[in-house]
Amino acid sequence: MGKSHPICGISDHNVPLPQSWDNFMAMSETKADIARYLSDTLQSKAEKLNGRRELVIEGGFKDVLKSFSNKLDVPELAANH
C-alpha cells in the first residue's frame, strides 16, 4: 500500500469526520489543519459576542505568531514554540 496522506484543506464544517480518528489525529499536518480551521472560525464568530465577552485565541493560525482578542491588542501572547 502507498503512503497515506492527511486530509488537508479543512475549510468548513462540511468535511466529514474520519472513520479512524486515531489514525487521522496521528498526522501532524491534520492536527495543524484542524487548529487553523478552529482558530479562523472562532475569530470570524467573535463579532457575535457584541463586546459582552472577550475571546482570546493564541495559536492555530497560519501565521504562527498571531494572537487574537476581540477587545484588546495582545501581541504579548505571541509565542514561537
Distance bins in CASP14 RR format, pairs under 12 A and 6 or more apart:
PFRMAT RR
TARGET T0000
AUTHOR 0000-0000-0000
RMODE 2
METHOD distances of the structure
MODEL  1
3 27 0 0 0 0 0 1 0 0 0 0 0
4 18 0 0 0 0 0 1 0 0 0 0 0
4 20 0 0 0 0 0 1 0 0 0 0 0
4 23 1 0 0 1 0 0 0 0 0 0 0
4 24 0 0 0 0 1 0 0 0 0 0 0
4 26 0 0 0 0 1 0 0 0 0 0 0
4 27 1 0 0 1 0 0 0 0 0 0 0
4 29 0 0 0 0 0 1 0 0 0 0 0
4 30 0 0 0 0 0 1 0 0 0 0 0
5 23 0 0 0 0 0 1 0 0 0 0 0
5 24 0 0 0 0 0 1 0 0 0 0 0
5 27 0 0 0 0 1 0 0 0 0 0 0
5 29 0 0 0 0 1 0 0 0 0 0 0
5 30 0 0 0 0 1 0 0 0 0 0 0
5 33 0 0 0 0 0 1 0 0 0 0 0
6 15 0 0 0 0 0 1 0 0 0 0 0
6 18 0 0 0 0 0 1 0 0 0 0 0
6 23 0 0 0 0 1 0 0 0 0 0 0
6 24 1 0 0 1 0 0 0 0 0 0 0
6 25 0 0 0 0 1 0 0 0 0 0 0
6 26 0 0 0 0 1 0 0 0 0 0 0
6 27 1 0 1 0 0 0 0 0 0 0 0
6 28 0 0 0 0 1 0 0 0 0 0 0
6 29 1 0 1 0 0 0 0 0 0 0 0
6 30 1 0 1 0 0 0 0 0 0 0 0
6 31 0 0 0 0 1 0 0 0 0 0 0
6 32 0 0 0 0 1 0 0 0 0 0 0
6 33 1 0 0 1 0 0 0 0 0 0 0
6 34 0 0 0 0 1 0 0 0 0 0 0
7 15 1 0 0 1 0 0 0 0 0 0 0
7 16 0 0 0 0 1 0 0 0 0 0 0
7 17 0 0 0 0 0 1 0 0 0 0 0
7 18 1 0 0 1 0 0 0 0 0 0 0
7 19 0 0 0 0 0 1 0 0 0 0 0
7 20 0 0 0 0 0 1 0 0 0 0 0
7 21 0 0 0 0 0 1 0 0 0 0 0
7 23 0 0 0 0 0 1 0 0 0 0 0
7 24 1 0 0 1 0 0 0 0 0 0 0
7 25 0 0 0 0 0 1 0 0 0 0 0
7 27 0 0 0 0 1 0 0 0 0 0 0
7 29 0 0 0 0 1 0 0 0 0 0 0
7 30 1 0 0 1 0 0 0 0 0 0 0
7 31 0 0 0 0 0 1 0 0 0 0 0
7 32 0 0 0 0 0 1 0 0 0 0 0
7 33 1 0 0 1 0 0 0 0 0 0 0
7 34 0 0 0 0 1 0 0 0 0 0 0
7 37 0 0 0 0 0 1 0 0 0 0 0
8 15 0 0 0 0 0 1 0 0 0 0 0
8 24 0 0 0 0 0 1 0 0 0 0 0
8 27 0 0 0 0 1 0 0 0 0 0 0
8 28 0 0 0 0 0 1 0 0 0 0 0
8 29 1 0 0 1 0 0 0 0 0 0 0
8 30 1 0 0 1 0 0 0 0 0 0 0
8 31 0 0 0 0 0 1 0 0 0 0 0
8 32 0 0 0 0 1 0 0 0 0 0 0
8 33 1 0 1 0 0 0 0 0 0 0 0
8 34 0 0 0 0 0 1 0 0 0 0 0
8 36 0 0 0 0 1 0 0 0 0 0 0
8 37 0 0 0 0 0 1 0 0 0 0 0
9 15 1 0 0 1 0 0 0 0 0 0 0
9 29 0 0 0 0 1 0 0 0 0 0 0
9 30 0 0 0 0 1 0 0 0 0 0 0
9 32 0 0 0 0 0 1 0 0 0 0 0
9 33 1 0 1 0 0 0 0 0 0 0 0
9 34 0 0 0 0 0 1 0 0 0 0 0
9 36 0 0 0 0 1 0 0 0 0 0 0
9 37 0 0 0 0 1 0 0 0 0 0 0
9 40 0 0 0 0 0 1 0 0 0 0 0
9 62 0 0 0 0 0 1 0 0 0 0 0
10 16 0 0 0 0 0 1 0 0 0 0 0
10 17 0 0 0 0 0 1 0 0 0 0 0
10 18 0 0 0 0 0 1 0 0 0 0 0
10 24 0 0 0 0 0 1 0 0 0 0 0
10 29 0 0 0 0 0 1 0 0 0 0 0
10 30 0 0 0 0 1 0 0 0 0 0 0
10 31 0 0 0 0 0 1 0 0 0 0 0
10 32 0 0 0 0 0 1 0 0 0 0 0
10 33 1 0 1 0 0 0 0 0 0 0 0
10 34 1 0 0 1 0 0 0 0 0 0 0
10 35 0 0 0 0 1 0 0 0 0 0 0
10 36 1 0 0 1 0 0 0 0 0 0 0
10 37 1 0 1 0 0 0 0 0 0 0 0
10 38 0 0 0 0 1 0 0 0 0 0 0
10 39 0 0 0 0 0 1 0 0 0 0 0
10 40 0 0 0 0 1 0 0 0 0 0 0
10 41 0 0 0 0 1 0 0 0 0 0 0
11 33 0 0 0 0 1 0 0 0 0 0 0
11 34 0 0 0 0 0 1 0 0 0 0 0
11 36 0 0 0 0 1 0 0 0 0 0 0
11 37 1 0 0 1 0 0 0 0 0 0 0
11 40 0 0 0 0 1 0 0 0 0 0 0
11 41 0 0 0 0 1 0 0 0 0 0 0
12 37 0 0 0 0 1 0 0 0 0 0 0
12 40 0 0 0 0 0 1 0 0 0 0 0
12 41 0 0 0 0 1 0 0 0 0 0 0
12 44 0 0 0 0 0 1 0 0 0 0 0
13 34 0 0 0 0 0 1 0 0 0 0 0
13 37 0 0 0 0 1 0 0 0 0 0 0
13 38 0 0 0 0 0 1 0 0 0 0 0
13 41 0 0 0 0 1 0 0 0 0 0 0
13 45 0 0 0 0 0 1 0 0 0 0 0
14 37 0 0 0 0 0 1 0 0 0 0 0
15 24 0 0 0 0 0 1 0 0 0 0 0
15 30 0 0 0 0 0 1 0 0 0 0 0
15 33 0 0 0 0 1 0 0 0 0 0 0
15 34 0 0 0 0 1 0 0 0 0 0 0
15 37 0 0 0 0 1 0 0 0 0 0 0
15 41 0 0 0 0 0 1 0 0 0 0 0
16 24 0 0 0 0 0 1 0 0 0 0 0
17 24 0 0 0 0 1 0 0 0 0 0 0
17 25 0 0 0 0 0 1 0 0 0 0 0
17 30 0 0 0 0 0 1 0 0 0 0 0
17 34 0 0 0 0 0 1 0 0 0 0 0
18 24 1 1 0 0 0 0 0 0 0 0 0
18 25 0 0 0 0 1 0 0 0 0 0 0
18 26 0 0 0 0 0 1 0 0 0 0 0
18 27 0 0 0 0 0 1 0 0 0 0 0
18 30 0 0 0 0 1 0 0 0 0 0 0
18 34 0 0 0 0 0 1 0 0 0 0 0
20 26 0 0 0 0 1 0 0 0 0 0 0
20 27 0 0 0 0 0 1 0 0 0 0 0
20 30 0 0 0 0 0 1 0 0 0 0 0
21 27 0 0 0 0 0 1 0 0 0 0 0
21 30 0 0 0 0 0 1 0 0 0 0 0
21 31 0 0 0 0 0 1 0 0 0 0 0
21 34 0 0 0 0 0 1 0 0 0 0 0
22 30 0 0 0 0 0 1 0 0 0 0 0
23 30 0 0 0 0 1 0 0 0 0 0 0
24 30 1 0 1 0 0 0 0 0 0 0 0
24 31 0 0 0 0 1 0 0 0 0 0 0
24 33 0 0 0 0 0 1 0 0 0 0 0
24 34 0 0 0 0 1 0 0 0 0 0 0
25 31 1 0 0 1 0 0 0 0 0 0 0
25 32 0 0 0 0 0 1 0 0 0 0 0
25 33 0 0 0 0 0 1 0 0 0 0 0
25 34 0 0 0 0 1 0 0 0 0 0 0
25 35 0 0 0 0 0 1 0 0 0 0 0
27 33 0 0 0 0 1 0 0 0 0 0 0
27 34 0 0 0 0 0 1 0 0 0 0 0
28 34 0 0 0 0 0 1 0 0 0 0 0
28 35 0 0 0 0 0 1 0 0 0 0 0
29 35 0 0 0 0 0 1 0 0 0 0 0
29 36 0 0 0 0 0 1 0 0 0 0 0
30 36 0 0 0 0 0 1 0 0 0 0 0
30 37 0 0 0 0 0 1 0 0 0 0 0
31 37 0 0 0 0 0 1 0 0 0 0 0
31 38 0 0 0 0 0 1 0 0 0 0 0
31 60 0 0 0 0 1 0 0 0 0 0 0
32 38 0 0 0 0 0 1 0 0 0 0 0
32 39 0 0 0 0 0 1 0 0 0 0 0
32 59 0 0 0 0 0 1 0 0 0 0 0
32 60 1 0 0 1 0 0 0 0 0 0 0
32 61 0 0 0 0 0 1 0 0 0 0 0
32 62 0 0 0 0 1 0 0 0 0 0 0
32 64 0 0 0 0 1 0 0 0 0 0 0
33 39 0 0 0 0 0 1 0 0 0 0 0
33 40 0 0 0 0 0 1 0 0 0 0 0
33 60 0 0 0 0 1 0 0 0 0 0 0
33 62 0 0 0 0 0 1 0 0 0 0 0
34 40 0 0 0 0 0 1 0 0 0 0 0
34 41 0 0 0 0 0 1 0 0 0 0 0
34 60 0 0 0 0 1 0 0 0 0 0 0
35 41 0 0 0 0 0 1 0 0 0 0 0
35 42 0 0 0 0 0 1 0 0 0 0 0
35 57 0 0 0 0 0 1 0 0 0 0 0
35 58 0 0 0 0 0 1 0 0 0 0 0
35 59 1 0 0 1 0 0 0 0 0 0 0
35 60 1 1 0 0 0 0 0 0 0 0 0
35 61 0 0 0 0 1 0 0 0 0 0 0
35 62 0 0 0 0 0 1 0 0 0 0 0
35 64 0 0 0 0 0 1 0 0 0 0 0
35 66 0 0 0 0 0 1 0 0 0 0 0
36 42 0 0 0 0 0 1 0 0 0 0 0
36 43 0 0 0 0 0 1 0 0 0 0 0
36 57 0 0 0 0 0 1 0 0 0 0 0
36 59 0 0 0 0 1 0 0 0 0 0 0
36 60 1 0 1 0 0 0 0 0 0 0 0
36 61 1 0 0 1 0 0 0 0 0 0 0
36 62 1 0 0 1 0 0 0 0 0 0 0
36 63 0 0 0 0 0 1 0 0 0 0 0
36 64 0 0 0 0 0 1 0 0 0 0 0
36 66 0 0 0 0 0 1 0 0 0 0 0
37 43 0 0 0 0 0 1 0 0 0 0 0
37 44 0 0 0 0 0 1 0 0 0 0 0
37 60 0 0 0 0 1 0 0 0 0 0 0
37 61 0 0 0 0 0 1 0 0 0 0 0
37 62 0 0 0 0 0 1 0 0 0 0 0
38 44 0 0 0 0 0 1 0 0 0 0 0
38 45 0 0 0 0 0 1 0 0 0 0 0
38 57 0 0 0 0 1 0 0 0 0 0 0
38 59 0 0 0 0 1 0 0 0 0 0 0
38 60 1 0 0 1 0 0 0 0 0 0 0
38 61 0 0 0 0 0 1 0 0 0 0 0
39 45 0 0 0 0 0 1 0 0 0 0 0
39 46 0 0 0 0 0 1 0 0 0 0 0
39 55 0 0 0 0 0 1 0 0 0 0 0
39 56 0 0 0 0 0 1 0 0 0 0 0
39 57 1 0 1 0 0 0 0 0 0 0 0
39 58 0 0 0 0 1 0 0 0 0 0 0
39 59 1 0 0 1 0 0 0 0 0 0 0
39 60 1 0 1 0 0 0 0 0 0 0 0
39 61 1 0 1 0 0 0 0 0 0 0 0
39 62 0 0 0 0 1 0 0 0 0 0 0
39 63 0 0 0 0 0 1 0 0 0 0 0
39 64 0 0 0 0 0 1 0 0 0 0 0
39 66 0 0 0 0 1 0 0 0 0 0 0
39 67 0 0 0 0 0 1 0 0 0 0 0
39 68 1 0 0 1 0 0 0 0 0 0 0
40 46 0 0 0 0 0 1 0 0 0 0 0
40 57 0 0 0 0 1 0 0 0 0 0 0
40 59 0 0 0 0 0 1 0 0 0 0 0
40 60 0 0 0 0 1 0 0 0 0 0 0
40 61 1 0 0 1 0 0 0 0 0 0 0
40 62 0 0 0 0 1 0 0 0 0 0 0
40 63 0 0 0 0 0 1 0 0 0 0 0
40 66 0 0 0 0 0 1 0 0 0 0 0
40 68 0 0 0 0 1 0 0 0 0 0 0
41 48 0 0 0 0 0 1 0 0 0 0 0
41 55 0 0 0 0 0 1 0 0 0 0 0
41 57 0 0 0 0 0 1 0 0 0 0 0
41 60 0 0 0 0 0 1 0 0 0 0 0
41 61 0 0 0 0 0 1 0 0 0 0 0
41 68 0 0 0 0 0 1 0 0 0 0 0
42 48 0 0 0 0 0 1 0 0 0 0 0
42 49 0 0 0 0 0 1 0 0 0 0 0
42 53 0 0 0 0 0 1 0 0 0 0 0
42 55 1 0 0 1 0 0 0 0 0 0 0
42 56 0 0 0 0 1 0 0 0 0 0 0
42 57 1 0 1 0 0 0 0 0 0 0 0
42 58 0 0 0 0 0 1 0 0 0 0 0
42 59 0 0 0 0 0 1 0 0 0 0 0
42 60 0 0 0 0 1 0 0 0 0 0 0
42 61 0 0 0 0 0 1 0 0 0 0 0
42 68 0 0 0 0 1 0 0 0 0 0 0
42 69 0 0 0 0 0 1 0 0 0 0 0
42 70 0 0 0 0 1 0 0 0 0 0 0
43 49 0 0 0 0 0 1 0 0 0 0 0
43 55 1 0 0 1 0 0 0 0 0 0 0
43 56 0 0 0 0 0 1 0 0 0 0 0
43 57 1 0 0 1 0 0 0 0 0 0 0
43 58 0 0 0 0 0 1 0 0 0 0 0
43 59 0 0 0 0 0 1 0 0 0 0 0
43 60 0 0 0 0 0 1 0 0 0 0 0
43 61 0 0 0 0 1 0 0 0 0 0 0
43 62 0 0 0 0 0 1 0 0 0 0 0
43 63 0 0 0 0 0 1 0 0 0 0 0
43 66 0 0 0 0 1 0 0 0 0 0 0
43 67 0 0 0 0 0 1 0 0 0 0 0
43 68 1 0 1 0 0 0 0 0 0 0 0
43 69 0 0 0 0 1 0 0 0 0 0 0
43 70 0 0 0 0 1 0 0 0 0 0 0
44 55 0 0 0 0 0 1 0 0 0 0 0
44 57 0 0 0 0 0 1 0 0 0 0 0
44 68 0 0 0 0 0 1 0 0 0 0 0
44 70 0 0 0 0 0 1 0 0 0 0 0
45 53 0 0 0 0 0 1 0 0 0 0 0
45 55 0 0 0 0 1 0 0 0 0 0 0
45 57 0 0 0 0 0 1 0 0 0 0 0
45 68 0 0 0 0 0 1 0 0 0 0 0
45 70 0 0 0 0 1 0 0 0 0 0 0
46 52 0 0 0 0 0 1 0 0 0 0 0
46 53 0 0 0 0 1 0 0 0 0 0 0
46 54 0 0 0 0 1 0 0 0 0 0 0
46 55 1 0 1 0 0 0 0 0 0 0 0
46 56 0 0 0 0 1 0 0 0 0 0 0
46 57 0 0 0 0 1 0 0 0 0 0 0
46 68 1 0 0 1 0 0 0 0 0 0 0
46 69 0 0 0 0 1 0 0 0 0 0 0
46 70 1 1 0 0 0 0 0 0 0 0 0
46 71 0 0 0 0 1 0 0 0 0 0 0
47 53 0 0 0 0 0 1 0 0 0 0 0
47 55 0 0 0 0 1 0 0 0 0 0 0
47 68 0 0 0 0 0 1 0 0 0 0 0
47 70 1 0 0 1 0 0 0 0 0 0 0
47 71 0 0 0 0 0 1 0 0 0 0 0
48 55 0 0 0 0 1 0 0 0 0 0 0
48 70 0 0 0 0 1 0 0 0 0 0 0
49 55 1 0 0 1 0 0 0 0 0 0 0
49 56 0 0 0 0 0 1 0 0 0 0 0
49 69 0 0 0 0 0 1 0 0 0 0 0
49 70 1 0 0 1 0 0 0 0 0 0 0
49 71 0 0 0 0 1 0 0 0 0 0 0
50 70 0 0 0 0 1 0 0 0 0 0 0
50 71 0 0 0 0 0 1 0 0 0 0 0
51 69 0 0 0 0 0 1 0 0 0 0 0
51 70 1 0 0 1 0 0 0 0 0 0 0
51 71 1 0 0 1 0 0 0 0 0 0 0
51 72 0 0 0 0 0 1 0 0 0 0 0
52 70 0 0 0 0 0 1 0 0 0 0 0
52 71 0 0 0 0 0 1 0 0 0 0 0
53 69 0 0 0 0 0 1 0 0 0 0 0
53 70 0 0 0 0 1 0 0 0 0 0 0
53 71 0 0 0 0 1 0 0 0 0 0 0
54 68 0 0 0 0 0 1 0 0 0 0 0
54 69 1 0 0 1 0 0 0 0 0 0 0
54 70 1 0 0 1 0 0 0 0 0 0 0
54 71 1 0 1 0 0 0 0 0 0 0 0
54 72 1 0 0 1 0 0 0 0 0 0 0
54 74 0 0 0 0 1 0 0 0 0 0 0
55 67 0 0 0 0 0 1 0 0 0 0 0
55 68 1 0 0 1 0 0 0 0 0 0 0
55 69 1 0 0 1 0 0 0 0 0 0 0
55 70 1 0 1 0 0 0 0 0 0 0 0
55 71 0 0 0 0 1 0 0 0 0 0 0
55 72 0 0 0 0 0 1 0 0 0 0 0
55 74 0 0 0 0 0 1 0 0 0 0 0
56 66 0 0 0 0 0 1 0 0 0 0 0
56 67 1 0 0 1 0 0 0 0 0 0 0
56 68 1 0 0 1 0 0 0 0 0 0 0
56 69 1 0 1 0 0 0 0 0 0 0 0
56 70 0 0 0 0 1 0 0 0 0 0 0
56 71 0 0 0 0 1 0 0 0 0 0 0
56 72 0 0 0 0 1 0 0 0 0 0 0
56 73 0 0 0 0 0 1 0 0 0 0 0
56 74 1 0 0 1 0 0 0 0 0 0 0
56 76 0 0 0 0 0 1 0 0 0 0 0
56 77 1 0 0 1 0 0 0 0 0 0 0
57 66 0 0 0 0 1 0 0 0 0 0 0
57 67 1 0 0 1 0 0 0 0 0 0 0
57 68 1 0 1 0 0 0 0 0 0 0 0
57 69 1 0 0 1 0 0 0 0 0 0 0
57 70 0 0 0 0 1 0 0 0 0 0 0
57 74 0 0 0 0 1 0 0 0 0 0 0
57 77 0 0 0 0 1 0 0 0 0 0 0
57 78 0 0 0 0 0 1 0 0 0 0 0
58 64 0 0 0 0 0 1 0 0 0 0 0
58 65 0 0 0 0 1 0 0 0 0 0 0
58 66 0 0 0 0 1 0 0 0 0 0 0
58 67 1 0 1 0 0 0 0 0 0 0 0
58 68 1 0 0 1 0 0 0 0 0 0 0
58 69 0 0 0 0 1 0 0 0 0 0 0
58 74 1 0 0 1 0 0 0 0 0 0 0
58 75 0 0 0 0 0 1 0 0 0 0 0
58 76 0 0 0 0 0 1 0 0 0 0 0
58 77 1 0 1 0 0 0 0 0 0 0 0
58 78 1 0 0 1 0 0 0 0 0 0 0
58 79 1 0 0 1 0 0 0 0 0 0 0
58 80 0 0 0 0 0 1 0 0 0 0 0
58 81 0 0 0 0 0 1 0 0 0 0 0
59 65 0 0 0 0 1 0 0 0 0 0 0
59 66 1 0 0 1 0 0 0 0 0 0 0
59 67 1 0 0 1 0 0 0 0 0 0 0
59 68 0 0 0 0 1 0 0 0 0 0 0
59 74 0 0 0 0 0 1 0 0 0 0 0
59 77 0 0 0 0 1 0 0 0 0 0 0
59 78 0 0 0 0 1 0 0 0 0 0 0
59 79 1 0 0 1 0 0 0 0 0 0 0
59 80 0 0 0 0 0 1 0 0 0 0 0
59 81 0 0 0 0 0 1 0 0 0 0 0
60 66 1 0 0 1 0 0 0 0 0 0 0
60 67 0 0 0 0 0 1 0 0 0 0 0
60 68 0 0 0 0 1 0 0 0 0 0 0
60 79 0 0 0 0 0 1 0 0 0 0 0
61 67 0 0 0 0 1 0 0 0 0 0 0
61 68 1 0 0 1 0 0 0 0 0 0 0
61 77 0 0 0 0 0 1 0 0 0 0 0
61 78 0 0 0 0 0 1 0 0 0 0 0
61 79 0 0 0 0 0 1 0 0 0 0 0
63 78 0 0 0 0 1 0 0 0 0 0 0
63 80 0 0 0 0 0 1 0 0 0 0 0
64 78 0 0 0 0 1 0 0 0 0 0 0
64 79 0 0 0 0 1 0 0 0 0 0 0
64 80 1 0 0 1 0 0 0 0 0 0 0
64 81 0 0 0 0 1 0 0 0 0 0 0
65 74 0 0 0 0 0 1 0 0 0 0 0
65 75 0 0 0 0 1 0 0 0 0 0 0
65 76 0 0 0 0 0 1 0 0 0 0 0
65 77 0 0 0 0 1 0 0 0 0 0 0
65 78 1 0 1 0 0 0 0 0 0 0 0
65 79 1 0 0 1 0 0 0 0 0 0 0
65 80 1 0 0 1 0 0 0 0 0 0 0
65 81 0 0 0 0 0 1 0 0 0 0 0
66 74 0 0 0 0 1 0 0 0 0 0 0
66 75 0 0 0 0 1 0 0 0 0 0 0
66 77 0 0 0 0 1 0 0 0 0 0 0
66 78 1 0 0 1 0 0 0 0 0 0 0
66 79 0 0 0 0 0 1 0 0 0 0 0
66 80 0 0 0 0 0 1 0 0 0 0 0
67 73 0 0 0 0 1 0 0 0 0 0 0
67 74 1 0 1 0 0 0 0 0 0 0 0
67 75 1 0 0 1 0 0 0 0 0 0 0
67 76 0 0 0 0 1 0 0 0 0 0 0
67 77 1 0 1 0 0 0 0 0 0 0 0
67 78 1 0 1 0 0 0 0 0 0 0 0
67 79 0 0 0 0 1 0 0 0 0 0 0
67 80 0 0 0 0 0 1 0 0 0 0 0
68 74 1 0 0 1 0 0 0 0 0 0 0
68 75 0 0 0 0 0 1 0 0 0 0 0
68 77 0 0 0 0 1 0 0 0 0 0 0
68 78 0 0 0 0 0 1 0 0 0 0 0
69 75 0 0 0 0 0 1 0 0 0 0 0
69 76 0 0 0 0 0 1 0 0 0 0 0
69 77 0 0 0 0 1 0 0 0 0 0 0
END
